[in-house]
Amino acid sequence: MTQRFKSWLLAFALSAPCAGIVACLNLVLNSPEYPQPSWLIYLHVACAFVGALAITRFIQGIPAALEGPSSRSTVAQGVVAHNRVAVVNIVVPGKSAFFSTVRCVMILCFVLCLMAQFVQVGKRTDDTSGSPISRGPQLRKLSI
């Protein structure tokens, strides 16, 4: 097996138990007083899997990102101010491979998936009509 295949296999092997733990927690903590819809439980499990996969791949890519080549540096030339004859080379280093776009997306994906874990449905109301008007006090107009 190649190293890349092994790293993806390890990432999936770590993400699957995380999703299983979240599924078990959602089933255990689901109570009749605060019932959660099934789509929300599926969303929690999917977000746990995707978030764990993203952070695992981020961690696995750290050594390659630190040693990997960054994009090319830019060399600019500037003129020395006092004599206007001498030229100075200014080297602007390229973007680091550690903060690449793909790695930033992995971090954002992990944070968003973690935030989705804390979404819950509130307590059911006693009023079953579903009308927001019937819940509050009734306003009556006085006729003249």
JOSUL-V655382 format. One record per residue. N is the residue number from 1. RES is the residue in one small letter. SS is DSSP state (2 for helix, 1 for strand, 0 for the rest). PHI is phi as a letter, one per 40 degrees, with the letter a starting at -180 (* if undefined). PSI is psi in whole degrees, 0 to 359 (999 if undefined). Layout:
n:N res:RES ss:SS phi:PHI psi:PSI
n:N res:RES ss:SS phi:PHI psi:PSI
//
This chain:
n:1 res:m ss:0 phi:* psi:147
n:2 res:t ss:0 phi:c psi:162
n:3 res:q ss:2 phi:c psi:322
n:4 res:r ss:2 phi:c psi:319
n:5 res:f ss:2 phi:c psi:321
n:6 res:k ss:2 phi:c psi:321
n:7 res:s ss:2 phi:c psi:321
n:8 res:w ss:2 phi:c psi:321
n:9 res:l ss:2 phi:c psi:318
n:10 res:l ss:2 phi:c psi:320
n:11 res:a ss:2 phi:c psi:317
n:12 res:f ss:2 phi:c psi:323
n:13 res:a ss:2 phi:c psi:331
n:14 res:l ss:2 phi:c psi:330
n:15 res:s ss:2 phi:c psi:325
n:16 res:a ss:2 phi:c psi:314
n:17 res:p ss:2 phi:c psi:326
n:18 res:c ss:2 phi:c psi:317
n:19 res:a ss:2 phi:c psi:323
n:20 res:g ss:2 phi:c psi:320
n:21 res:i ss:2 phi:c psi:318
n:22 res:v ss:2 phi:c psi:321
n:23 res:a ss:2 phi:c psi:316
n:24 res:c ss:2 phi:c psi:318
n:25 res:l ss:2 phi:c psi:320
n:26 res:n ss:2 phi:c psi:323
n:27 res:l ss:2 phi:c psi:323
n:28 res:v ss:2 phi:c psi:319
n:29 res:l ss:2 phi:c psi:357
n:30 res:n ss:0 phi:c psi:120
n:31 res:s ss:0 phi:b psi:156
n:32 res:p ss:0 phi:c psi:334
n:33 res:e ss:0 phi:c psi:322
n:34 res:y ss:0 phi:b psi:73
n:35 res:p ss:0 phi:c psi:137
n:36 res:q ss:0 phi:b psi:135
n:37 res:p ss:0 phi:c psi:154
n:38 res:s ss:2 phi:c psi:328
n:39 res:w ss:2 phi:c psi:329
n:40 res:l ss:2 phi:c psi:323
n:41 res:i ss:2 phi:c psi:318
n:42 res:y ss:2 phi:c psi:321
n:43 res:l ss:2 phi:c psi:318
n:44 res:h ss:2 phi:c psi:316
n:45 res:v ss:2 phi:c psi:317
n:46 res:a ss:2 phi:c psi:319
n:47 res:c ss:2 phi:c psi:325
n:48 res:a ss:2 phi:c psi:318
n:49 res:f ss:2 phi:c psi:311
n:50 res:v ss:2 phi:c psi:318
n:51 res:g ss:2 phi:c psi:317
n:52 res:a ss:2 phi:c psi:323
n:53 res:l ss:2 phi:c psi:318
n:54 res:a ss:2 phi:c psi:315
n:55 res:i ss:2 phi:c psi:329
n:56 res:t ss:2 phi:c psi:316
n:57 res:r ss:2 phi:c psi:326
n:58 res:f ss:2 phi:c psi:313
n:59 res:i ss:2 phi:c psi:321
n:60 res:q ss:2 phi:c psi:332
n:61 res:g ss:0 phi:c psi:359
n:62 res:i ss:2 phi:c psi:311
n:63 res:p ss:2 phi:c psi:319
n:64 res:a ss:2 phi:c psi:325
n:65 res:a ss:2 phi:c psi:326
n:66 res:l ss:2 phi:c psi:327
n:67 res:e ss:2 phi:c psi:344
n:68 res:g ss:0 phi:c psi:157
n:69 res:p ss:0 phi:c psi:139
n:70 res:s ss:0 phi:c psi:171
n:71 res:s ss:0 phi:c psi:160
n:72 res:r ss:0 phi:c psi:146
n:73 res:s ss:0 phi:c psi:156
n:74 res:t ss:1 phi:b psi:136
n:75 res:v ss:1 phi:b psi:122
n:76 res:a ss:1 phi:b psi:153
n:77 res:q ss:1 phi:b psi:133
n:78 res:g ss:1 phi:b psi:151
n:79 res:v ss:1 phi:c psi:138
n:80 res:v ss:0 phi:c psi:134
n:81 res:a ss:0 phi:c psi:321
n:82 res:h ss:0 phi:c psi:331
n:83 res:n ss:0 phi:b psi:348
n:84 res:r ss:0 phi:f psi:22
n:85 res:v ss:0 phi:b psi:319
n:86 res:a ss:0 phi:c psi:147
n:87 res:v ss:1 phi:b psi:137
n:88 res:v ss:1 phi:b psi:131
n:89 res:n ss:1 phi:c psi:129
n:90 res:i ss:1 phi:b psi:121
n:91 res:v ss:1 phi:c psi:121
n:92 res:v ss:1 phi:b psi:112
n:93 res:p ss:0 phi:c psi:151
n:94 res:g ss:0 phi:c psi:174
n:95 res:k ss:0 phi:c psi:136
n:96 res:s ss:0 phi:c psi:145
n:97 res:a ss:0 phi:c psi:340
n:98 res:f ss:0 phi:c psi:325
n:99 res:f ss:0 phi:b psi:45
n:100 res:s ss:0 phi:c psi:167
n:101 res:t ss:2 phi:c psi:319
n:102 res:v ss:2 phi:c psi:319
n:103 res:r ss:2 phi:c psi:324
n:104 res:c ss:2 phi:c psi:323
n:105 res:v ss:2 phi:c psi:324
n:106 res:m ss:2 phi:c psi:316
n:107 res:i ss:2 phi:c psi:316
n:108 res:l ss:2 phi:c psi:320
n:109 res:c ss:2 phi:c psi:316
n:110 res:f ss:2 phi:c psi:316
n:111 res:v ss:2 phi:c psi:317
n:112 res:l ss:2 phi:c psi:321
n:113 res:c ss:2 phi:c psi:325
n:114 res:l ss:2 phi:c psi:321
n:115 res:m ss:2 phi:c psi:325
n:116 res:a ss:2 phi:c psi:338
n:117 res:q ss:0 phi:c psi:339
n:118 res:f ss:0 phi:c psi:8
n:119 res:v ss:0 phi:c psi:127
n:120 res:q ss:0 phi:b psi:160
n:121 res:v ss:0 phi:c psi:140
n:122 res:g ss:0 phi:c psi:182
n:123 res:k ss:0 phi:c psi:143
n:124 res:r ss:0 phi:c psi:145
n:125 res:t ss:0 phi:c psi:160
n:126 res:d ss:0 phi:c psi:333
n:127 res:d ss:0 phi:c psi:121
n:128 res:t ss:0 phi:c psi:1
n:129 res:s ss:0 phi:c psi:333
n:130 res:g ss:0 phi:g psi:1
n:131 res:s ss:0 phi:c psi:126
n:132 res:p ss:0 phi:c psi:342
n:133 res:i ss:0 phi:c psi:324
n:134 res:s ss:0 phi:c psi:346
n:135 res:r ss:0 phi:c psi:321
n:136 res:g ss:0 phi:c psi:177
n:137 res:p ss:0 phi:c psi:146
n:138 res:q ss:0 phi:c psi:134
n:139 res:l ss:0 phi:c psi:135
n:140 res:r ss:0 phi:b psi:139
n:141 res:k ss:0 phi:c psi:141
n:142 res:l ss:0 phi:c psi:135
n:143 res:s ss:0 phi:c psi:143
n:144 res:i ss:0 phi:b psi:999
//
